[in-house]
């Protein structure tokens, strides 16, 4: 996911005075996105973490890049 998506989330957080933001993708975050989020109250959840969370809650899921 590009850094622009993280910047947009941060802008929305500032506009709405939100204390925390969470951005979820089934893919992965690039270095720019990770660097931008560092030090901010933003949690980035990528595909691997999303799969892990879902499986830990009893869901049988997979991410198939050919379906996107």
C-alpha positions as CSV (number, residue, x, y, z in Angstrom):
1,X,0.0,0.0,0.0
2,X,1.4,3.4,-0.9
3,X,2.4,6.0,1.6
4,X,-0.4,8.3,0.2
5,X,-3.0,6.1,1.8
6,X,-1.3,6.5,5.2
7,X,-1.0,10.3,4.7
8,X,-4.7,10.5,3.8
9,X,-5.6,8.6,7.0
10,X,-3.5,10.9,9.0
11,X,-5.1,13.9,7.4
12,X,-8.6,12.5,8.3
13,X,-7.4,11.9,11.8
14,X,-6.3,15.5,12.2
15,X,-9.5,16.8,10.7
16,X,-11.7,14.7,12.9
17,X,-9.4,15.0,16.0
18,X,-9.1,11.3,16.2
19,X,-6.5,10.0,18.7
20,X,-5.8,6.8,16.8
21,X,-6.1,5.4,13.3
22,X,-5.9,1.8,11.9
23,X,-5.3,1.0,8.3
24,X,-5.8,-2.6,7.0
25,X,-4.6,-4.1,3.7
26,X,-4.6,-7.6,2.4
27,X,-1.3,-6.7,0.7
28,X,1.8,-5.1,2.3
29,X,3.0,-1.6,3.2
30,X,6.0,-0.1,1.5
31,X,8.9,1.5,3.3
32,X,7.5,5.0,2.8
33,X,4.2,4.1,4.4
34,X,5.9,2.5,7.4
35,X,8.2,5.4,7.8
36,X,5.4,7.9,7.6
37,X,3.3,6.0,10.3
38,X,6.3,5.7,12.6
39,X,5.8,7.9,15.7
40,X,2.2,8.5,15.0
41,X,-0.8,6.9,16.5
42,X,-1.4,4.8,13.4
43,X,-1.5,1.0,13.4
44,X,-0.8,-0.6,10.0
45,X,-2.2,-4.1,9.6
46,X,-0.9,-6.0,6.5
47,X,-2.1,-9.2,4.9
48,X,0.1,-11.5,7.1
49,X,-1.1,-9.9,10.3
50,X,-4.7,-9.9,9.1
51,X,-4.5,-13.6,8.3
52,X,-3.0,-14.3,11.8
53,X,-5.7,-12.3,13.6
54,X,-8.5,-14.0,11.7
55,X,-7.1,-17.5,12.2
56,X,-6.6,-16.8,15.9
57,X,-10.3,-16.0,16.1
58,X,-11.3,-19.3,14.5
59,X,-11.8,-18.2,10.9
60,X,-10.4,-20.2,8.0
61,X,-9.2,-17.6,5.6
62,X,-6.6,-17.1,2.9
63,X,-5.5,-14.3,0.7
64,X,-5.3,-15.2,-3.0
65,X,-3.5,-12.5,-5.0
66,X,-4.9,-13.9,-8.2
67,X,-8.4,-13.0,-7.1
68,X,-7.7,-9.3,-6.8
